[in-house]
Amino acid sequence: MYKAQKKIVLVAVNVLSIIGFILVCLFLLPKKETSVFSIYTFLVTVIVFLAVVFWGNRIRSFLVSFVRRHTLEAGETVILNDFIDRLRFCYSLDDFYSAIGDVLEKKGDCSVLLVDRVKNYTLYNSPNRLSTSEEVKNKLDSHFTETWQDGFFYFDRHIGVTTNYHKSRGFFMCYEKQHLYVFCRYTKLFDVAVYKRLFEEYKRFISRTRTISELSEISATTKEWEQLAETQQSFLPQKIPNIPKLKIATYYRPLVNVSGDYFSILPIDSSKTLLMLGDVSGKGLPAALIMGLVMNTVKIIEDKEDLVGVLHAIDKAIKGMHLQDKYTVLFLSIVDTEKMRIRYINASMSDPIILSPSPDGYRIKPLTSNASLIGILDVGDVTVAEKRLFRGDTILMASDGVSEVMDDSGVELGDTDIYKKTLMAGAAKSPQQMVDDIVDLIWKYNGDKKLHDDVTMMIAKVGY
């Protein structure tokens, strides 16, 4: 009705505008052809044309508004218009149900059924014999399945799709497998043009509520991750213990909230301290779980000087989790400042070194790997390695997030002379100053871009 009347108005106004334009031009144009006549003709034509366009648009807008008020905004169509207006401000299913009850049910005497076809679950049905009928529901389930295309359709009294609008007994809308069925005996009295507007608003409502739901889930998940990150942080040393003849500084920067990197500083007695640093494979929650497991395992072991026993306990704990392809690399050591020695097991960590002072500067002593990956392979027999320590020695432990930082050309920091020079220069400084120098170098070398791995390091200086 609205579209047809609107089309008639547009055609009629355009035809009358053209006829009026021609008549006015014929009446106003002069009878003689002179040089002045050409200019006069042009000016009169332009003025008349502009006047016709202006008044034609005014008349057209007035008549279209008149038709709209007497079609879309009058009669039974008002009910669906009111529902559309309510739908614009619906932000949840509860809002939607309220709009259905207030408008479609109370004002329109309609019965409504809302079905989630993915779960095949009825989200809403009016307390009406028609919408609660098992026979009706069975027909809807068989006729309008999960694969039904998006759009709006009419159904007949047998609840089959009909193209005969005047014989329809209701309509339904399908968007992203959310089916809204509206049973109404006077469906034919609604103006056809209103359905497209209703469907577009229904689509926006479904998209809006899903977005809000996803944001709520993300918010809840974010809070859970934040809580997990806080719990994980609690496993790490909250402050560096005051240890005679051993100054220590650390740096810990997870790539995301949680990390697979970890470190520990556990004084055993007045001269012996357990230093540990490791990196779990992968990222996210599984890595965080392994990290917490390793830290807790080491914490509860009574004989922390038995490095082989500690390693086997960690290996057994990880394998007991049955997380596929999860393992850790690990550097585990006991620093004895009385006997001036370090006993250690390096389970495939690539970066532990000792920077030892010498007449020619500092010499680098690698603490090479002497054990396999922990938690995935057979550990086998492990021998504890030992090295002498001297006053002024600096022990550096770091995850591969330090040495594997790349510049724009793809060269890793650990392979550069600038990294070696930074270590040499930092060895003469305090552990915290050396940590700061390395961190500054990482960001400069990376070009202040986003890092791609967790960054963790521990530096211990002996004899001070």
C-alpha positions in Angstrom: 0.0 0.0 0.0 2.7 2.5 1.0 5.0 1.7 -1.8 2.2 1.8 -4.4 0.8 5.1 -3.2 4.3 6.6 -2.9 5.1 5.5 -6.5 1.8 7.2 -7.7 2.7 10.4 -5.9 6.2 10.5 -7.3 5.0 9.9 -10.9 2.2 12.3 -10.6 4.3 15.1 -9.1 7.0 14.6 -11.8 4.5 14.6 -14.6 2.8 17.7 -13.3 6.1 19.4 -12.8 7.1 18.8 -16.4 3.8 20.0 -17.7 3.9 23.1 -15.5 7.4 23.9 -16.6 6.5 23.7 -20.3 3.3 25.8 -19.9 5.1 28.5 -17.9 7.9 28.7 -20.4 5.4 29.0 -23.3 3.5 31.8 -21.5 6.6 33.8 -20.5 8.8 33.5 -23.5 8.8 36.6 -25.9 7.5 36.3 -29.4 10.4 37.8 -31.3 13.8 36.5 -31.8 16.5 39.1 -31.1 20.0 39.0 -29.5 18.3 40.1 -26.3 15.7 37.3 -26.7 18.4 34.6 -26.4 19.6 35.9 -23.1 16.1 36.5 -21.8 15.1 33.0 -22.9 18.0 31.5 -21.0 17.3 33.4 -17.8 13.6 32.7 -17.8 14.2 29.1 -18.5 16.7 28.8 -15.6 14.4 30.6 -13.2 11.3 28.6 -14.1 13.3 25.4 -13.9 14.6 26.2 -10.4 11.1 27.2 -9.2 9.5 24.0 -10.5 12.2 21.9 -8.9 11.9 23.7 -5.6 8.1 23.6 -5.4 8.0 20.1 -6.9 10.2 18.8 -4.1 8.1 20.6 -1.5 4.9 19.2 -2.8 6.4 15.7 -3.2 7.7 15.7 0.4 4.4 16.8 1.7 2.4 14.2 -0.3 4.9 11.4 0.7 4.6 12.3 4.3 0.8 12.4 3.9 0.8 8.9 2.4 3.2 7.6 5.1 0.9 8.9 7.9 -2.1 7.3 6.3 -0.4 3.9 5.6 2.6 3.1 7.7 1.6 5.3 10.6 -2.1 4.5 10.6 -4.3 1.5 11.1 -2.8 -1.9 12.2 0.6 -1.0 10.8 1.1 1.3 13.8 1.5 -1.8 15.9 4.6 -3.0 14.0 5.9 0.6 13.9 5.7 0.8 17.7 7.4 -2.6 17.9 10.2 -1.3 15.7 10.6 1.8 17.8 10.9 -0.4 21.0 13.3 -2.7 19.2 15.8 0.1 18.6 16.3 0.4 22.3 16.5 -3.3 23.1 20.0 -4.3 24.4 19.2 -7.7 25.8 16.7 -10.6 25.4 14.9 -9.4 28.5 14.3 -6.0 26.8 13.1 -7.9 23.7 10.7 -10.0 25.6 9.3 -6.9 27.3 8.7 -5.3 23.9 7.0 -8.4 22.6 4.7 -8.4 25.6 3.9 -4.7 25.6 3.4 -4.2 21.9 2.8 -7.4 19.9 0.8 -9.3 22.6 -1.1 -6.5 24.4 -1.6 -4.0 21.5 -1.6 -6.4 18.6 -3.1 -9.6 20.1 -0.4 -11.5 18.4 1.2 -14.8 19.6 5.0 -14.9 19.4 7.6 -17.7 19.4 11.4 -17.2 19.4 13.5 -20.2 18.7 17.3 -20.7 18.6 17.7 -23.1 15.8 21.4 -23.9 16.6 20.4 -25.3 20.0 16.9 -26.0 18.9 15.7 -24.3 22.0 12.7 -22.2 22.6 13.8 -18.8 24.0 10.3 -17.3 24.3 6.7 -18.3 23.6 3.5 -16.4 24.3 1.1 -17.9 26.9 -1.2 -18.7 24.1 -2.8 -22.0 22.8 -1.3 -21.5 19.4 2.3 -20.7 20.3 2.4 -23.4 23.0 0.9 -26.1 20.9 3.1 -29.1 20.4 1.6 -29.7 16.9 2.5 -26.2 15.8 6.0 -26.5 17.2 6.6 -29.8 15.4 5.5 -28.2 12.1 7.8 -25.3 12.6 10.7 -27.7 13.5 10.1 -29.7 10.3 9.4 -26.8 7.9 11.9 -24.2 9.1 15.2 -25.9 10.0 18.6 -24.6 11.0 19.6 -24.2 7.4 16.8 -21.8 6.5 18.0 -18.7 4.8 17.9 -15.2 6.4 15.0 -13.0 5.6 11.3 -12.4 6.4 8.5 -14.7 5.1 4.8 -15.2 5.4 3.1 -18.5 6.5 -0.4 -19.7 6.0 -2.8 -21.3 8.4 -1.1 -24.6 7.7 2.1 -23.0 8.7 3.8 -23.4 5.4 5.5 -20.6 3.5 3.1 -18.6 1.3 3.7 -16.0 -1.3 0.1 -14.9 -1.2 0.3 -12.1 1.2 -3.5 -11.8 1.6 -3.8 -15.4 2.7 -1.1 -15.2 5.3 -1.8 -15.9 9.0 1.5 -14.7 10.3 5.1 -14.0 9.4 8.5 -15.0 10.6 12.0 -13.6 10.5 15.2 -15.5 10.4 18.6 -14.1 11.1 21.7 -16.0 12.1 19.5 -19.0 12.9 17.3 -17.0 15.4 13.7 -17.6 14.2 11.0 -15.1 15.3 7.5 -16.4 14.5 4.5 -13.9 14.9 1.0 -15.4 14.6 -1.5 -12.8 13.6 -4.9 -13.3 11.8 -4.9 -9.8 10.3 -1.3 -10.0 8.9 -2.7 -8.8 5.5 -3.7 -5.5 7.1 -0.1 -4.6 7.8 1.5 -2.5 5.1 4.0 -4.6 3.2 6.7 -1.9 3.4 7.0 -2.2 7.2 8.4 -5.8 7.1 11.7 -4.8 5.5 12.1 -2.1 8.2 11.2 -4.6 10.9 13.7 -7.2 9.6 16.5 -4.7 9.3 15.9 -3.6 13.0 15.7 -7.3 14.0 19.1 -7.9 12.4 20.6 -5.0 14.2 19.1 -6.2 17.5 20.5 -9.8 17.1 24.0 -8.4 16.2 23.8 -5.9 19.0 22.9 -8.4 21.7 25.6 -10.8 20.5 28.2 -8.1 20.6 27.2 -7.1 24.1 27.3 -10.8 25.1 30.7 -11.3 23.7 32.0 -8.2 25.3 30.6 -9.4 28.6 32.3 -12.8 28.2 35.6 -11.0 27.3 35.2 -8.8 30.3 34.6 -11.8 32.6 37.5 -13.7 30.9 39.8 -10.7 31.2 39.0 -10.6 35.0 39.8 -14.3 35.3 43.0 -13.9 33.4 43.9 -10.9 35.6 43.3 -13.0 38.7 45.3 -15.8 37.2 48.2 -13.4 36.4 48.1 -12.1 40.0 48.2 -15.7 41.3 51.1 -16.5 39.0 53.0 -13.4 40.2 52.6 -14.6 43.7 54.7 -17.7 42.9 57.6 -15.4 42.0 59.8 -13.8 44.6 58.0 -10.7 45.9 61.3 -9.1 46.9 65.0 -10.0 46.5 66.2 -11.6 49.8 69.2 -10.0 51.5 72.0 -12.6 51.0 75.5 -12.0 52.3 78.1 -11.8 49.5 75.5 -12.2 46.8 73.7 -9.3 45.2 70.9 -10.2 42.8 68.6 -8.3 40.4 65.8 -9.7 38.2 63.6 -8.6 35.3 60.3 -10.3 34.4 58.1 -9.1 31.6 55.3 -11.5 30.3 54.2 -11.2 26.7 50.6 -11.4 27.8 49.0 -11.5 31.3 50.3 -14.9 32.1 53.7 -16.3 31.2 55.7 -19.6 30.9 58.8 -18.0 32.3 59.7 -18.3 36.0 62.6 -17.8 38.4 63.2 -18.4 42.1 65.7 -17.3 44.8 65.7 -19.6 47.8 68.3 -19.2 50.5 69.2 -22.5 52.0 71.6 -21.4 54.7 73.9 -18.4 55.4 76.1 -19.3 52.4 74.1 -21.4 50.1 71.3 -20.1 47.8 69.3 -21.9 45.2 68.9 -19.9 42.0 66.6 -21.2 39.3 65.3 -19.8 36.0 63.2 -21.6 33.4 60.9 -21.3 30.4 57.9 -23.5 29.7 57.1 -24.3 26.0 54.2 -22.5 24.5 52.1 -19.7 25.8 48.8 -19.1 27.6 47.1 -21.1 30.3 48.9 -24.5 29.8 52.3 -22.8 30.1 51.1 -20.9 33.2 49.9 -24.1 34.8 53.3 -25.8 34.3 55.1 -22.7 35.6 53.1 -22.8 38.8 53.6 -26.5 39.1 57.4 -26.2 38.8 57.6 -23.3 41.3 55.4 -25.2 43.8 57.3 -28.4 43.4 60.7 -26.8 44.1 59.2 -24.8 47.0 58.0 -27.9 48.9 61.0 -30.1 48.4 62.9 -30.4 51.6 66.4 -31.2 50.3 67.0 -28.4 47.8 70.7 -29.2 47.6 69.9 -32.5 45.9 69.6 -30.9 42.4 69.2 -34.2 40.7 66.3 -35.1 43.0 64.7 -31.7 42.4 65.0 -32.1 38.7 63.4 -35.6 38.8 60.6 -34.2 41.0 59.9 -31.5 38.4 59.9 -34.0 35.6 57.5 -36.3 37.3 55.1 -33.5 38.2 55.0 -32.2 34.6 54.4 -35.6 33.1 51.7 -36.2 35.7 49.7 -33.3 34.2 49.4 -35.2 30.9 49.5 -32.0 28.9 50.6 -32.9 25.4 53.9 -31.4 24.1 54.5 -29.4 27.3 58.0 -29.3 28.8 60.4 -26.8 30.3 64.0 -25.8 29.9 65.6 -25.0 33.2 68.7 -23.8 34.8 69.0 -25.0 38.4 71.9 -24.1 40.6 73.3 -23.8 44.2 75.6 -20.8 44.7 77.9 -21.3 47.7 79.6 -18.0 48.7 81.7 -19.7 51.4 83.3 -22.4 49.2 83.0 -20.0 46.2 81.6 -22.5 43.8 78.4 -23.0 41.8 76.8 -26.4 41.3 74.3 -26.6 38.5 72.1 -28.6 36.1 71.4 -26.9 32.8 68.4 -28.6 31.2 68.8 -27.2 27.7 68.9 -23.5 28.6 71.0 -21.7 26.1 72.1 -18.5 27.8 73.5 -19.0 31.3 77.1 -17.6 31.6 79.6 -16.4 34.2 81.3 -13.1 33.5 84.6 -13.4 35.3 87.1 -10.5 35.8 90.6 -10.9 34.4 93.6 -8.6 33.7 92.3 -8.3 30.1 88.7 -7.4 31.1 85.9 -10.0 31.6 86.0 -13.5 30.3 82.8 -15.4 29.4 82.4 -18.8 30.9 79.4 -20.7 29.5 77.4 -22.9 31.8 76.6 -25.5 29.1 73.7 -27.8 29.0 74.1 -31.2 30.7 70.5 -32.4 30.8 67.6 -32.9 28.3 64.2 -31.1 28.2 62.2 -31.7 31.3 58.7 -33.1 31.3 58.6 -34.8 27.8 61.7 -36.9 27.4 63.4 -39.6 29.5 65.7 -37.6 31.8 68.1 -40.5 32.4 71.2 -40.1 34.4 72.1 -36.5 35.2 75.4 -35.3 36.5 75.7 -32.1 38.5 78.3 -29.8 37.0 80.5 -27.5 39.1 82.5 -24.4 38.6 84.7 -22.2 40.8 83.6 -18.7 41.6 85.7 -15.6 42.2 85.0 -12.4 43.8 83.4 -10.1 41.3 82.0 -12.9 39.1 78.6 -12.1 37.5 76.2 -14.9 36.8 73.7 -14.2 34.1 70.6 -16.4 33.5 68.0 -15.4 30.9 65.1 -16.8 28.9 65.4 -16.9 25.1 63.2 -13.9 25.0 66.4 -11.9 25.6 68.8 -13.3 23.1 66.3 -14.0 20.4 65.0 -10.4 20.1 65.3 -9.4 16.4 66.0 -6.2 14.6 64.4 -5.2 11.3 66.7 -7.4 9.3 66.0 -10.5 11.4 69.3 -10.8 13.2 69.0 -12.0 16.8 70.4 -9.9 19.6 72.4 -12.7 21.1 74.4 -13.0 17.8 75.6 -9.4 17.8 78.7 -7.7 19.1 76.7 -5.0 20.8 75.1 -7.6 23.1 78.5 -9.0 24.0 79.9 -5.5 24.6 76.8 -4.6 26.8 77.4 -7.7 28.9 81.1 -6.9 29.3 80.4 -3.3 30.3 77.6 -4.3 32.6 79.6 -6.9 34.5 81.5 -4.1 36.2 78.3 -2.5 37.4 75.8 -3.5 40.0 73.3 -6.3 39.0 70.4 -3.8 38.8 72.4 -1.4 36.6 73.3 -4.3 34.3 69.7 -5.4 34.1 68.7 -1.9 33.1 71.4 -1.7 30.4 70.2 -5.0 28.9 66.6 -4.0 29.0 67.4 -0.7 27.3 69.3 -2.6 24.6 66.4 -5.0 24.0 64.0 -2.1 23.3 66.5 -0.2 21.2 67.5 -3.2 19.2 63.8 -4.2 18.7 63.0 -0.7 17.5 60.4 -0.2 20.3 58.1 -2.7 18.5 56.0 -5.2 20.2 58.0 -8.1 21.6 57.2 -11.7 20.6 58.2 -13.6 23.7 58.4 -13.3 27.5 61.5 -11.6 28.7 63.0 -12.9 32.0 66.5 -12.6 33.4 68.4 -12.9 36.7 71.8 -11.4 37.4 73.8 -12.4 40.5 77.1 -10.8 41.6 79.4 -12.8 43.9 81.5 -11.5 46.7 79.8 -8.1 47.4 
